[in-house]
Amino acid sequence: MGDFDLSGVVAAARRRADLSQRELAALSGIPQSTVAAAESRARSMQVAVLVRLLDAAGLRLAVLDEDGAEVRPFDSRAARDNAGRRFPAHLDATHPDVVDPYVSRPRYDRPADRKAGFEWREGRDRRRSRDGAVPTRHVTAGEVELRRLDRRYGRQPAYWARREGIVRELGVPAEVARATDPTPPGWDPAPRARSRGAAGTD
């Protein structure tokens, strides 16, 4: 890890796009003097301005971790509390019945009293140590709603016939929807398989 080489990045962007300073300035709507000052290390540049400059050169700004993997922005669809506020980003926000022993068996047949919850550091660190995994994101509002629907209607074959469409409507990634598939105890998978197959033939 080292200092960010703004001068080198601007020069590399112009090189890749085959643009002069004046041409890049015109394409990005940034004064040519700003481009020149950044390249000569005479002046720094705001991130928003750099993003515009890179976009004009056909590039984008990314944040990488120590292994070189890209760090994606925090999901704007992340679940919020009942007052519409974000949960603390450094804690693990997830389904209310996962983090709160008092709602370990929530009434999913009622409007949710709590849309999501989060673990304090002590409990979070114990679970992370036990599971050997650190979540990189909070659950989304769509995932919370899917969990509610799964637990309310999960024993009805008709629900599974249309669950795939519900997953798409809620914007839940397919891999997440599969991972949260509850498969209730004692549930016979055969009706689900038949109903899903029937749904594909409509």
N, C-alpha and C positions, 0 to 999 in steps of 0.2 A: 504494500500500500504506500502511495506517495502523493505528493501534491498534484492537483489536476493541472495538466498542461494545456491551458486554454489556447495559447498561441499555436501549439502543434495541432490541436484539434481543428481550429479554424483553417489553417493552412492545408491540412489533410482533406477537409471538406471541399475546399476550392479545387484541390488537385483531382479528387475523384469526380467532381462534377464538371471539370474543365471550364472553370469560371474565373474571371478576373475579380478583383475586389469590387470594382464598380458594378460588374454584372451581378455578382452575388448580392450586393447591397440593393440593387434595383429589384431583383426577384423576391427578396425577403422583406423589403420595405424598411430596411435599416440603413441609416446614414453610412456612406462609404468611410467617413472618418471613424466611425465606431468599429468597423471591420478592421481598418488599418491599425487603430490603437490596440485592439485585442491581439493582433498578430505580432505587433512590435513590443508587446508586454507593457505598454504605456498605461493601459487602463484595463480594469476587469469588466465583466459583462454579467448582467442579470440572467438568471436561468431562463426566464421567459423569452428573453431576446435571443439567447443561444438556441433555444428550441426552434424559434422561427427561422434562424439562419440555417440550422441543420436541415430543417424541413425543406427549405428552398433548394438545398443541395441533394435532396433525396435520401437523407439520413434521419435518424431519430436518436434521442438521448436515452440511455439506459443506466440503471443502477445494478452493479454486480456485487455478489458476496465474495468472500476470500477464495472460494473455489472457482470463481468465474461464472457462476450461475446467475441468471438475471433475477432480480427481485421485483416482482410485480407490484403495482400500486395496491393499496388497501381497497378492497371491494366496496364500492359505494352502496351496494345492495345488502351489506351486512346488517344483521338483525339489530334493532334498537330497543331500548327499554320502553315501557308503556307511556312515557312522556315524550317519546320520539327522539331521545338523546342517544348518541353513540355510547357504546360500552368502552371502558378504558382499553386502548389498543394493545397494551402490554399484557393484559390478562386474557384468559381463554373464555370467550363468550360462546355458549352452546345452548342446547335445548334445556328448558327449565327442569325437566325430570332427571337430567344427567348430573346437574351440579347441586341441586337442593334436596336434602333428604326429606324435607317436609312436603315435597311434591313428587316423591319417587313414583307415585301412582296417580298422575294428574287425571282429571276428568276431561278427556278429549271429546266428550259429547257436549261440552259447554264451551261458550266463548272463553278463550284463554285469559286467565287472570294475569299471567306473566308471559310475555312473548318470548323471552329468552332469559338466560342468567349467566353469571360468570363466577369463576372460582377465585378466591383470594390466593395470594402467593403461596401460602403454606400448603393448602390442599392441592393447588395446581402443581407445585413442585413434587409433592409425593406421587401424584398420578403420573407425571412425566417420568419420574425415576422408575416407577413400576412398569409403565408401558414402553419406555425407551423411545418415545416419539414426542416431538414438539410441533403442535399445529402451527401452520404458517398463516392461518386466516381464521376469521370468525364465521360462524354459520350465517347463512343469509336468511332473510325473512321468508323466501320461498321454501327453503329447506325446513324451516320450523313449521310452516303450513303443511308441507308434504308429510312430515312426521305426524302431525295432528290427524290428517286425513287417513294415513295408513293405520293408525291405531283406532280410529273411529269406524272405518269401513273395511278394514283389512280382512275380515272374515266373509266378505260378500264377493262372490265370483264376478258379479257385474262391475264392481269397482276395479278389479284387476284388468278387466277388458278395456277400460278407458284410462288406466293409470298412466300409460306412456304419454298420452296427450296432455294429461294434467302436469306431468313432469316438464314437458315442453312449455306449457303456459306459465308455469312458475319459474322458468329459467334455471332449473336445477340440472347441473351436468349429469350425464347418464351414469358416469362412474360413481358419483356421489349418491344418486338414486338407488343404484344397485347395492352400495355399501350400507345404506340405511334401510334396505328392504327388511321389514321386521320378521317375516315368516313366523306368525304366532305359534306358540306351543300347541301341538296336537292338530295343526292345520294340515290337511291333505293337499299336497301340491298338484295333484291331478286336475282338480277343477280349475285351478289357476292356469295350468298349462293349456287346458282346452279353451278357456275363455280368451287367453292371449292369442292363441292360434286363430280363434274365430274372429277376433278383432282385426287380424291382419288380412282377412278375406273379404271384409266389407267393401 
